[in-house]
Amino acid sequence: MKKQEYIQIKALDLRELSARAKNLRTEIANLTLDKNMKKLKDLKMVSKKKKELAQVLTVMKQKELLIELEIKVQEDKSNKSVIASEAKQSKSGENINKIATSSDVRRSPRNDKKKRSSKV
């Protein structure tokens, strides 16, 4: 596969990529049958098609992960904007909750175990 063909694969959307992957799988199956029946003259064709299929599947996975990442980023932005608006409202008139510092936190007394005399 040439570089130009790889660039064309990257330009395809997910539906076209899945259709291309399906076609490549059928081509690989047919080429394998031809190879086993000794009809295939170019024996490297099977490995070339497998490589092309791997590249198509890789681009598909990259696009799927990119879509998932974009959704997460949008959700994070919306969550941050909600938090920021709540913070502005709390500063404008409502009481701001204090963060407990080490001097504010009281420790519970330790439960000291009484030493028992052991009788042997």
A tleap script that builds the chain and sets N, CA, C and O, in Angstrom:
source leaprc.protein.ff14SB
mol = sequence {
  NMET LYS LYS GLN GLU TYR ILE GLN ILE LYS
  ALA LEU ASP LEU ARG GLU LEU SER ALA ARG
  ALA LYS ASN LEU ARG THR GLU ILE ALA ASN
  LEU THR LEU ASP LYS ASN MET LYS LYS LEU
  LYS ASP LEU LYS MET VAL SER LYS LYS LYS
  LYS GLU LEU ALA GLN VAL LEU THR VAL MET
  LYS GLN LYS GLU LEU LEU ILE GLU LEU GLU
  ILE LYS VAL GLN GLU ASP LYS SER ASN LYS
  SER VAL ILE ALA SER GLU ALA LYS GLN SER
  LYS SER GLY GLU ASN ILE ASN LYS ILE ALA
  THR SER SER ASP VAL ARG ARG SER PRO ARG
  ASN ASP LYS LYS LYS ARG SER SER LYS CVAL
}
set mol.1.N position { 0.843 -1.165 0.000 }
set mol.1.CA position { 0.000 0.000 0.000 }
set mol.1.C position { 0.893 1.234 0.000 }
set mol.1.O position { 1.837 1.343 0.782 }
set mol.2.N position { 0.577 2.134 -0.874 }
set mol.2.CA position { 1.365 3.342 -0.983 }
set mol.2.C position { 0.875 4.378 0.019 }
set mol.2.O position { -0.209 4.254 0.590 }
set mol.3.N position { 1.700 5.401 0.217 }
set mol.3.CA position { 1.375 6.435 1.188 }
set mol.3.C position { 0.092 7.167 0.805 }
set mol.3.O position { -0.710 7.515 1.672 }
set mol.4.N position { -0.099 7.395 -0.470 }
set mol.4.CA position { -1.300 8.093 -0.937 }
set mol.4.C position { -2.563 7.289 -0.604 }
set mol.4.O position { -3.580 7.864 -0.216 }
set mol.5.N position { -2.500 5.979 -0.753 }
set mol.5.CA position { -3.644 5.131 -0.414 }
set mol.5.C position { -3.924 5.176 1.087 }
set mol.5.O position { -5.084 5.163 1.500 }
set mol.6.N position { -2.877 5.228 1.898 }
set mol.6.CA position { -3.055 5.308 3.349 }
set mol.6.C position { -3.706 6.633 3.739 }
set mol.6.O position { -4.538 6.674 4.645 }
set mol.7.N position { -3.335 7.699 3.069 }
set mol.7.CA position { -3.952 9.006 3.319 }
set mol.7.C position { -5.426 8.967 2.942 }
set mol.7.O position { -6.259 9.559 3.629 }
set mol.8.N position { -5.750 8.278 1.862 }
set mol.8.CA position { -7.150 8.145 1.457 }
set mol.8.C position { -7.943 7.344 2.486 }
set mol.8.O position { -9.103 7.656 2.754 }
set mol.9.N position { -7.329 6.324 3.057 }
set mol.9.CA position { -7.999 5.528 4.087 }
set mol.9.C position { -8.289 6.394 5.309 }
set mol.9.O position { -9.364 6.293 5.900 }
set mol.10.N position { -7.341 7.238 5.686 }
set mol.10.CA position { -7.544 8.110 6.838 }
set mol.10.C position { -8.680 9.102 6.613 }
set mol.10.O position { -9.308 9.554 7.571 }
set mol.11.N position { -8.945 9.442 5.358 }
set mol.11.CA position { -9.991 10.414 5.046 }
set mol.11.C position { -11.393 9.806 5.098 }
set mol.11.O position { -12.376 10.543 5.158 }
set mol.12.N position { -11.502 8.483 5.078 }
set mol.12.CA position { -12.808 7.828 5.083 }
set mol.12.C position { -13.459 7.910 6.461 }
set mol.12.O position { -12.777 8.048 7.476 }
set mol.13.N position { -14.798 7.824 6.481 }
set mol.13.CA position { -15.499 7.792 7.763 }
set mol.13.C position { -15.651 6.340 8.229 }
set mol.13.O position { -15.247 5.408 7.534 }
set mol.14.N position { -16.234 6.167 9.405 }
set mol.14.CA position { -16.293 4.834 10.021 }
set mol.14.C position { -17.096 3.832 9.200 }
set mol.14.O position { -16.712 2.667 9.107 }
set mol.15.N position { -18.197 4.263 8.607 }
set mol.15.CA position { -19.019 3.334 7.813 }
set mol.15.C position { -18.255 2.834 6.589 }
set mol.15.O position { -18.276 1.645 6.272 }
set mol.16.N position { -17.585 3.756 5.911 }
set mol.16.CA position { -16.816 3.359 4.726 }
set mol.16.C position { -15.655 2.449 5.115 }
set mol.16.O position { -15.320 1.507 4.398 }
set mol.17.N position { -15.048 2.745 6.258 }
set mol.17.CA position { -13.939 1.905 6.723 }
set mol.17.C position { -14.412 0.496 7.063 }
set mol.17.O position { -13.739 -0.483 6.740 }
set mol.18.N position { -15.569 0.392 7.714 }
set mol.18.CA position { -16.068 -0.947 8.050 }
set mol.18.C position { -16.453 -1.719 6.791 }
set mol.18.O position { -16.262 -2.933 6.730 }
set mol.19.N position { -16.995 -1.027 5.783 }
set mol.19.CA position { -17.320 -1.691 4.519 }
set mol.19.C position { -16.045 -2.164 3.822 }
set mol.19.O position { -15.999 -3.255 3.254 }
set mol.20.N position { -15.018 -1.325 3.876 }
set mol.20.CA position { -13.749 -1.698 3.246 }
set mol.20.C position { -13.113 -2.885 3.968 }
set mol.20.O position { -12.549 -3.775 3.332 }
set mol.21.N position { -13.208 -2.891 5.295 }
set mol.21.CA position { -12.663 -4.016 6.067 }
set mol.21.C position { -13.386 -5.308 5.717 }
set mol.21.O position { -12.761 -6.361 5.596 }
set mol.22.N position { -14.693 -5.229 5.557 }
set mol.22.CA position { -15.471 -6.416 5.196 }
set mol.22.C position { -15.051 -6.930 3.816 }
set mol.22.O position { -14.885 -8.135 3.625 }
set mol.23.N position { -14.879 -6.019 2.861 }
set mol.23.CA position { -14.438 -6.411 1.516 }
set mol.23.C position { -13.049 -7.046 1.549 }
set mol.23.O position { -12.792 -8.037 0.864 }
set mol.24.N position { -12.160 -6.464 2.352 }
set mol.24.CA position { -10.808 -7.015 2.446 }
set mol.24.C position { -10.820 -8.418 3.045 }
set mol.24.O position { -10.048 -9.279 2.624 }
set mol.25.N position { -11.681 -8.649 4.014 }
set mol.25.CA position { -11.766 -9.989 4.613 }
set mol.25.C position { -12.217 -11.023 3.585 }
set mol.25.O position { -11.689 -12.134 3.539 }
set mol.26.N position { -13.199 -10.649 2.760 }
set mol.26.CA position { -13.649 -11.597 1.729 }
set mol.26.C position { -12.558 -11.815 0.684 }
set mol.26.O position { -12.372 -12.932 0.203 }
set mol.27.N position { -11.833 -10.744 0.331 }
set mol.27.CA position { -10.728 -10.890 -0.626 }
set mol.27.C position { -9.652 -11.815 -0.067 }
set mol.27.O position { -9.122 -12.664 -0.785 }
set mol.28.N position { -9.334 -11.651 1.203 }
set mol.28.CA position { -8.312 -12.499 1.829 }
set mol.28.C position { -8.755 -13.957 1.820 }
set mol.28.O position { -7.953 -14.852 1.555 }
set mol.29.N position { -10.030 -14.193 2.110 }
set mol.29.CA position { -10.541 -15.567 2.100 }
set mol.29.C position { -10.443 -16.166 0.697 }
set mol.29.O position { -10.016 -17.309 0.536 }
set mol.30.N position { -10.837 -15.395 -0.315 }
set mol.30.CA position { -10.762 -15.887 -1.697 }
set mol.30.C position { -9.323 -16.125 -2.133 }
set mol.30.O position { -9.021 -17.123 -2.787 }
set mol.31.N position { -8.434 -15.199 -1.764 }
set mol.31.CA position { -7.026 -15.365 -2.129 }
set mol.31.C position { -6.417 -16.586 -1.439 }
set mol.31.O position { -5.596 -17.291 -2.026 }
set mol.32.N position { -6.818 -16.830 -0.207 }
set mol.32.CA position { -6.308 -17.998 0.512 }
set mol.32.C position { -6.757 -19.288 -0.165 }
set mol.32.O position { -5.983 -20.236 -0.295 }
set mol.33.N position { -8.017 -19.312 -0.593 }
set mol.33.CA position { -8.503 -20.494 -1.319 }
set mol.33.C position { -7.731 -20.692 -2.622 }
set mol.33.O position { -7.321 -21.806 -2.947 }
set mol.34.N position { -7.539 -19.608 -3.360 }
set mol.34.CA position { -6.795 -19.703 -4.619 }
set mol.34.C position { -5.360 -20.164 -4.378 }
set mol.34.O position { -4.806 -20.943 -5.154 }
set mol.35.N position { -4.776 -19.674 -3.301 }
set mol.35.CA position { -3.400 -20.056 -2.980 }
set mol.35.C position { -3.323 -21.550 -2.662 }
set mol.35.O position { -2.397 -22.237 -3.093 }
set mol.36.N position { -4.300 -22.042 -1.908 }
set mol.36.CA position { -4.294 -23.456 -1.539 }
set mol.36.C position { -4.573 -24.364 -2.734 }
set mol.36.O position { -4.127 -25.511 -2.769 }
set mol.37.N position { -5.311 -23.844 -3.708 }
set mol.37.CA position { -5.586 -24.633 -4.914 }
set mol.37.C position { -4.535 -24.385 -5.998 }
set mol.37.O position { -4.649 -24.874 -7.122 }
set mol.38.N position { -3.521 -23.624 -5.635 }
set mol.38.CA position { -2.379 -23.321 -6.508 }
set mol.38.C position { -2.785 -22.563 -7.770 }
set mol.38.O position { -2.175 -22.731 -8.826 }
set mol.39.N position { -3.818 -21.727 -7.653 }
set mol.39.CA position { -4.224 -20.869 -8.762 }
set mol.39.C position { -3.585 -19.487 -8.655 }
set mol.39.O position { -3.500 -18.762 -9.647 }
set mol.40.N position { -3.143 -19.127 -7.470 }
set mol.40.CA position { -2.621 -17.788 -7.231 }
set mol.40.C position { -1.160 -17.724 -7.658 }
set mol.40.O position { -0.342 -18.540 -7.234 }
set mol.41.N position { -0.840 -16.736 -8.508 }
set mol.41.CA position { 0.534 -16.599 -8.983 }
set mol.41.C position { 1.349 -15.713 -8.045 }
set mol.41.O position { 2.514 -16.003 -7.771 }
set mol.42.N position { 0.740 -14.634 -7.554 }
set mol.42.CA position { 1.435 -13.727 -6.639 }
set mol.42.C position { 1.125 -14.152 -5.204 }
set mol.42.O position { 0.081 -13.800 -4.656 }
set mol.43.N position { 2.033 -14.904 -4.608 }
set mol.43.CA position { 1.801 -15.449 -3.276 }
set mol.43.C position { 1.852 -14.379 -2.181 }
set mol.43.O position { 1.322 -14.587 -1.090 }
set mol.44.N position { 2.477 -13.252 -2.462 }
set mol.44.CA position { 2.566 -12.181 -1.474 }
set mol.44.C position { 1.278 -11.362 -1.389 }
set mol.44.O position { 1.128 -10.524 -0.500 }
set mol.45.N position { 0.359 -11.605 -2.306 }
set mol.45.CA position { -0.878 -10.829 -2.340 }
set mol.45.C position { -1.685 -11.008 -1.052 }
set mol.45.O position { -2.308 -10.060 -0.572 }
set mol.46.N position { -1.675 -12.216 -0.496 }
set mol.46.CA position { -2.425 -12.475 0.736 }
set mol.46.C position { -1.862 -11.627 1.874 }
set mol.46.O position { -2.618 -10.997 2.613 }
set mol.47.N position { -0.548 -11.610 2.014 }
set mol.47.CA position { 0.058 -10.828 3.094 }
set mol.47.C position { -0.136 -9.327 2.872 }
set mol.47.O position { -0.279 -8.575 3.835 }
set mol.48.N position { -0.141 -8.890 1.622 }
set mol.48.CA position { -0.390 -7.474 1.328 }
set mol.48.C position { -1.804 -7.074 1.740 }
set mol.48.O position { -2.014 -6.006 2.315 }
set mol.49.N position { -2.764 -7.935 1.442 }
set mol.49.CA position { -4.159 -7.647 1.801 }
set mol.49.C position { -4.343 -7.675 3.320 }
set mol.49.O position { -5.104 -6.880 3.871 }
set mol.50.N position { -3.643 -8.591 3.991 }
set mol.50.CA position { -3.727 -8.639 5.450 }
set mol.50.C position { -3.163 -7.360 6.065 }
set mol.50.O position { -3.706 -6.832 7.035 }
set mol.51.N position { -2.078 -6.875 5.490 }
set mol.51.CA position { -1.477 -5.639 5.971 }
set mol.51.C position { -2.429 -4.468 5.753 }
set mol.51.O position { -2.583 -3.614 6.627 }
set mol.52.N position { -3.058 -4.431 4.597 }
set mol.52.CA position { -4.016 -3.371 4.302 }
set mol.52.C position { -5.205 -3.432 5.267 }
set mol.52.O position { -5.684 -2.398 5.734 }
set mol.53.N position { -5.678 -4.645 5.562 }
set mol.53.CA position { -6.776 -4.818 6.516 }
set mol.53.C position { -6.366 -4.313 7.901 }
set mol.53.O position { -7.151 -3.652 8.582 }
set mol.54.N position { -5.152 -4.620 8.310 }
set mol.54.CA position { -4.669 -4.165 9.615 }
set mol.54.C position { -4.626 -2.642 9.677 }
set mol.54.O position { -4.962 -2.050 10.703 }
set mol.55.N position { -4.216 -2.015 8.588 }
set mol.55.CA position { -4.169 -0.557 8.566 }
set mol.55.C position { -5.570 0.044 8.623 }
set mol.55.O position { -5.789 1.053 9.293 }
set mol.56.N position { -6.511 -0.568 7.926 }
set mol.56.CA position { -7.891 -0.084 7.951 }
set mol.56.C position { -8.463 -0.218 9.361 }
set mol.56.O position { -9.108 0.702 9.863 }
set mol.57.N position { -8.227 -1.361 9.994 }
set mol.57.CA position { -8.734 -1.574 11.348 }
set mol.57.C position { -8.085 -0.618 12.350 }
set mol.57.O position { -8.734 -0.170 13.295 }
set mol.58.N position { -6.810 -0.309 12.140 }
set mol.58.CA position { -6.114 0.633 13.012 }
set mol.58.C position { -6.721 2.024 12.903 }
set mol.58.O position { -6.954 2.684 13.916 }
set mol.59.N position { -6.975 2.469 11.687 }
set mol.59.CA position { -7.571 3.790 11.481 }
set mol.59.C position { -8.978 3.829 12.077 }
set mol.59.O position { -9.381 4.835 12.660 }
set mol.60.N position { -9.722 2.730 11.929 }
set mol.60.CA position { -11.063 2.662 12.522 }
set mol.60.C position { -10.993 2.827 14.033 }
set mol.60.O position { -11.762 3.597 14.610 }
set mol.61.N position { -10.083 2.116 14.675 }
set mol.61.CA position { -9.957 2.182 16.131 }
set mol.61.C position { -9.531 3.578 16.579 }
set mol.61.O position { -10.013 4.079 17.595 }
set mol.62.N position { -8.630 4.207 15.826 }
set mol.62.CA position { -8.198 5.560 16.156 }
set mol.62.C position { -9.372 6.531 16.106 }
set mol.62.O position { -9.526 7.378 16.987 }
set mol.63.N position { -10.190 6.405 15.082 }
set mol.63.CA position { -11.343 7.298 14.943 }
set mol.63.C position { -12.361 7.060 16.052 }
set mol.63.O position { -12.946 8.013 16.566 }
set mol.64.N position { -12.580 5.802 16.428 }
set mol.64.CA position { -13.508 5.495 17.516 }
set mol.64.C position { -13.013 6.087 18.830 }
set mol.64.O position { -13.792 6.673 19.582 }
set mol.65.N position { -11.725 5.937 19.108 }
set mol.65.CA position { -11.165 6.482 20.338 }
set mol.65.C position { -11.210 8.004 20.346 }
set mol.65.O position { -11.431 8.619 21.389 }
set mol.66.N position { -11.000 8.606 19.187 }
set mol.66.CA position { -11.060 10.059 19.079 }
set mol.66.C position { -12.464 10.568 19.373 }
set mol.66.O position { -12.630 11.584 20.048 }
set mol.67.N position { -13.467 9.873 18.873 }
set mol.67.CA position { -14.859 10.261 19.132 }
set mol.67.C position { -15.161 10.155 20.624 }
set mol.67.O position { -15.776 11.054 21.198 }
set mol.68.N position { -14.731 9.059 21.257 }
set mol.68.CA position { -14.951 8.888 22.692 }
set mol.68.C position { -14.256 9.984 23.492 }
set mol.68.O position { -14.814 10.495 24.464 }
set mol.69.N position { -13.046 10.345 23.089 }
set mol.69.CA position { -12.297 11.381 23.783 }
set mol.69.C position { -12.983 12.734 23.645 }
set mol.69.O position { -13.049 13.496 24.609 }
set mol.70.N position { -13.492 13.039 22.457 }
set mol.70.CA position { -14.186 14.307 22.249 }
set mol.70.C position { -15.430 14.391 23.121 }
set mol.70.O position { -15.740 15.455 23.657 }
set mol.71.N position { -16.143 13.284 23.268 }
set mol.71.CA position { -17.335 13.263 24.118 }
set mol.71.C position { -16.942 13.515 25.572 }
set mol.71.O position { -17.613 14.274 26.271 }
set mol.72.N position { -15.860 12.883 26.033 }
set mol.72.CA position { -15.406 13.086 27.408 }
set mol.72.C position { -15.009 14.535 27.649 }
set mol.72.O position { -15.330 15.102 28.694 }
set mol.73.N position { -14.316 15.133 26.694 }
set mol.73.CA position { -13.875 16.518 26.845 }
set mol.73.C position { -15.078 17.444 26.930 }
set mol.73.O position { -15.091 18.367 27.745 }
set mol.74.N position { -16.086 17.212 26.102 }
set mol.74.CA position { -17.288 18.038 26.146 }
set mol.74.C position { -18.001 17.888 27.484 }
set mol.74.O position { -18.478 18.877 28.042 }
set mol.75.N position { -18.080 16.663 28.008 }
set mol.75.CA position { -18.708 16.445 29.308 }
set mol.75.C position { -17.928 17.144 30.411 }
set mol.75.O position { -18.523 17.744 31.306 }
set mol.76.N position { -16.598 17.074 30.357 }
set mol.76.CA position { -15.775 17.732 31.364 }
set mol.76.C position { -15.963 19.243 31.318 }
set mol.76.O position { -16.049 19.893 32.360 }
set mol.77.N position { -16.027 19.802 30.114 }
set mol.77.CA position { -16.231 21.242 29.983 }
set mol.77.C position { -17.580 21.653 30.552 }
set mol.77.O position { -17.682 22.674 31.232 }
set mol.78.N position { -18.611 20.872 30.279 }
set mol.78.CA position { -19.931 21.218 30.803 }
set mol.78.C position { -19.956 21.084 32.325 }
set mol.78.O position { -20.585 21.895 33.005 }
set mol.79.N position { -19.277 20.069 32.865 }
set mol.79.CA position { -19.206 19.914 34.321 }
set mol.79.C position { -18.441 21.063 34.959 }
set mol.79.O position { -18.833 21.554 36.018 }
set mol.80.N position { -17.357 21.497 34.331 }
set mol.80.CA position { -16.574 22.603 34.865 }
set mol.80.C position { -17.372 23.896 34.836 }
set mol.80.O position { -17.278 24.700 35.764 }
set mol.81.N position { -18.153 24.108 33.790 }
set mol.81.CA position { -18.945 25.337 33.715 }
set mol.81.C position { -20.024 25.343 34.786 }
set mol.81.O position { -20.326 26.396 35.347 }
set mol.82.N position { -20.613 24.185 35.081 }
set mol.82.CA position { -21.618 24.091 36.144 }
set mol.82.C position { -20.970 24.369 37.492 }
set mol.82.O position { -21.537 25.088 38.315 }
set mol.83.N position { -19.807 23.815 37.724 }
set mol.83.CA position { -19.097 24.028 38.986 }
set mol.83.C position { -18.694 25.491 39.125 }
set mol.83.O position { -18.801 26.063 40.210 }
set mol.84.N position { -18.234 26.100 38.036 }
set mol.84.CA position { -17.835 27.501 38.080 }
set mol.84.C position { -19.025 28.400 38.378 }
set mol.84.O position { -18.895 29.354 39.145 }
set mol.85.N position { -20.177 28.117 37.790 }
set mol.85.CA position { -21.359 28.937 38.057 }
set mol.85.C position { -21.820 28.772 39.501 }
set mol.85.O position { -22.275 29.735 40.117 }
set mol.86.N position { -21.707 27.565 40.046 }
set mol.86.CA position { -22.052 27.347 41.450 }
set mol.86.C position { -21.087 28.090 42.364 }
set mol.86.O position { -21.500 28.625 43.392 }
set mol.87.N position { -19.826 28.128 42.008 }
set mol.87.CA position { -18.835 28.829 42.818 }
set mol.87.C position { -19.103 30.330 42.805 }
set mol.87.O position { -18.966 30.990 43.835 }
set mol.88.N position { -19.478 30.870 41.669 }
set mol.88.CA position { -19.795 32.297 41.582 }
set mol.88.C position { -21.002 32.628 42.442 }
set mol.88.O position { -21.022 33.664 43.106 }
set mol.89.N position { -22.002 31.767 42.438 }
set mol.89.CA position { -23.192 31.998 43.252 }
set mol.89.C position { -22.851 31.944 44.733 }
set mol.89.O position { -23.375 32.738 45.514 }
set mol.90.N position { -21.995 31.034 45.128 }
set mol.90.CA position { -21.646 30.913 46.542 }
set mol.90.C position { -20.825 32.111 47.003 }
set mol.90.O position { -20.953 32.517 48.158 }
set mol.91.N position { -20.002 32.683 46.163 }
set mol.91.CA position { -19.211 33.851 46.523 }
set mol.91.C position { -20.077 35.102 46.601 }
set mol.91.O position { -19.778 36.007 47.381 }
set mol.92.N position { -21.129 35.170 45.822 }
set mol.92.CA position { -21.928 36.386 45.750 }
set mol.92.C position { -22.770 36.625 46.988 }
set mol.92.O position { -23.061 37.786 47.274 }
set mol.93.N position { -23.178 35.636 47.733 }
set mol.93.CA position { -24.006 35.927 48.884 }
set mol.93.C position { -24.142 34.796 49.864 }
set mol.93.O position { -24.474 35.034 51.025 }
set mol.94.N position { -23.908 33.624 49.462 }
set mol.94.CA position { -24.090 32.479 50.339 }
set mol.94.C position { -22.836 32.234 51.163 }
set mol.94.O position { -21.756 32.720 50.827 }
set mol.95.N position { -22.985 31.485 52.233 }
set mol.95.CA position { -21.837 31.154 53.084 }
set mol.95.C position { -20.914 30.196 52.358 }
set mol.95.O position { -21.349 29.251 51.700 }
set mol.96.N position { -19.651 30.465 52.496 }
set mol.96.CA position { -18.644 29.592 51.894 }
set mol.96.C position { -18.196 28.600 52.955 }
set mol.96.O position { -17.810 28.984 54.059 }
set mol.97.N position { -18.251 27.354 52.616 }
set mol.97.CA position { -17.832 26.317 53.559 }
set mol.97.C position { -16.331 26.376 53.752 }
set mol.97.O position { -15.559 26.472 52.798 }
set mol.98.N position { -15.938 26.315 55.027 }
set mol.98.CA position { -14.515 26.341 55.334 }
set mol.98.C position { -13.923 24.955 55.154 }
set mol.98.O position { -14.575 23.938 55.390 }
set mol.99.N position { -12.713 24.947 54.744 }
set mol.99.CA position { -11.990 23.692 54.623 }
set mol.99.C position { -11.324 23.424 55.962 }
set mol.99.O position { -10.655 24.295 56.517 }
set mol.100.N position { -11.504 22.252 56.463 }
set mol.100.CA position { -10.942 21.903 57.764 }
set mol.100.C position { -9.432 21.857 57.682 }
set mol.100.O position { -8.854 21.204 56.813 }
set mol.101.N position { -8.808 22.566 58.606 }
set mol.101.CA position { -7.355 22.543 58.658 }
set mol.101.C position { -6.933 21.574 59.745 }
set mol.101.O position { -7.772 21.009 60.447 }
set mol.102.N position { -5.659 21.388 59.877 }
set mol.102.CA position { -5.168 20.420 60.860 }
set mol.102.C position { -5.477 20.862 62.286 }
set mol.102.O position { -5.638 20.010 63.160 }
set mol.103.N position { -5.565 22.168 62.550 }
set mol.103.CA position { -5.880 22.634 63.899 }
set mol.103.C position { -7.361 22.459 64.218 }
set mol.103.O position { -7.725 22.354 65.389 }
set mol.104.N position { -8.227 22.427 63.196 }
set mol.104.CA position { -9.656 22.269 63.407 }
set mol.104.C position { -10.045 20.819 63.675 }
set mol.104.O position { -11.077 20.555 64.292 }
set mol.105.N position { -9.251 19.915 63.229 }
set mol.105.CA position { -9.590 18.503 63.340 }
set mol.105.C position { -9.161 17.992 64.704 }
set mol.105.O position { -7.999 18.131 65.088 }
set mol.106.N position { -10.100 17.399 65.436 }
set mol.106.CA position { -9.785 16.827 66.740 }
set mol.106.C position { -9.565 15.335 66.576 }
set mol.106.O position { -10.287 14.645 65.856 }
set mol.107.N position { -8.573 14.881 67.251 }
set mol.107.CA position { -8.272 13.462 67.185 }
set mol.107.C position { -8.937 12.753 68.348 }
set mol.107.O position { -9.046 13.296 69.447 }
set mol.108.N position { -9.366 11.566 68.097 }
set mol.108.CA position { -9.964 10.776 69.167 }
set mol.108.C position { -8.848 10.174 70.010 }
set mol.108.O position { -7.785 9.832 69.492 }
set mol.109.N position { -9.095 10.046 71.311 }
set mol.109.CA position { -8.042 9.472 72.163 }
set mol.109.C position { -7.797 8.018 71.795 }
set mol.109.O position { -8.694 7.290 71.368 }
set mol.110.N position { -6.586 7.643 71.975 }
set mol.110.CA position { -6.212 6.275 71.638 }
set mol.110.C position { -6.784 5.316 72.664 }
set mol.110.O position { -6.852 5.608 73.858 }
set mol.111.N position { -7.176 4.212 72.179 }
set mol.111.CA position { -7.658 3.163 73.076 }
set mol.111.C position { -6.459 2.354 73.541 }
set mol.111.O position { -6.006 1.418 72.882 }
set mol.112.N position { -5.974 2.751 74.689 }
set mol.112.CA position { -4.814 2.043 75.229 }
set mol.112.C position { -5.278 0.731 75.839 }
set mol.112.O position { -6.213 0.685 76.638 }
set mol.113.N position { -4.624 -0.288 75.456 }
set mol.113.CA position { -4.962 -1.602 75.983 }
set mol.113.C position { -4.259 -1.797 77.322 }
set mol.113.O position { -3.075 -1.503 77.481 }
set mol.114.N position { -5.016 -2.291 78.252 }
set mol.114.CA position { -4.431 -2.567 79.558 }
set mol.114.C position { -3.560 -3.804 79.452 }
set mol.114.O position { -3.901 -4.800 78.813 }
set mol.115.N position { -2.450 -3.691 80.094 }
set mol.115.CA position { -1.542 -4.833 80.073 }
set mol.115.C position { -2.057 -5.881 81.033 }
set mol.115.O position { -2.305 -5.616 82.210 }
set mol.116.N position { -2.204 -7.041 80.513 }
set mol.116.CA position { -2.676 -8.147 81.329 }
set mol.116.C position { -1.496 -9.010 81.741 }
set mol.116.O position { -0.581 -9.278 80.962 }
set mol.117.N position { -1.552 -9.418 82.950 }
set mol.117.CA position { -0.488 -10.310 83.398 }
set mol.117.C position { -0.839 -11.725 82.966 }
set mol.117.O position { -1.921 -12.237 83.253 }
set mol.118.N position { 0.062 -12.309 82.303 }
set mol.118.CA position { -0.201 -13.656 81.797 }
set mol.118.C position { 0.249 -14.682 82.816 }
set mol.118.O position { 1.370 -14.636 83.323 }
set mol.119.N position { -0.638 -15.596 83.101 }
set mol.119.CA position { -0.316 -16.672 84.037 }
set mol.119.C position { -0.013 -17.929 83.253 }
set mol.119.O position { -0.803 -18.357 82.411 }
set mol.120.N position { 1.102 -18.499 83.529 }
set mol.120.CA position { 1.513 -19.693 82.828 }
set mol.120.C position { 1.406 -20.899 83.684 }
set mol.120.O position { 1.719 -22.003 83.238 }
savepdb mol mol.pdb
quit
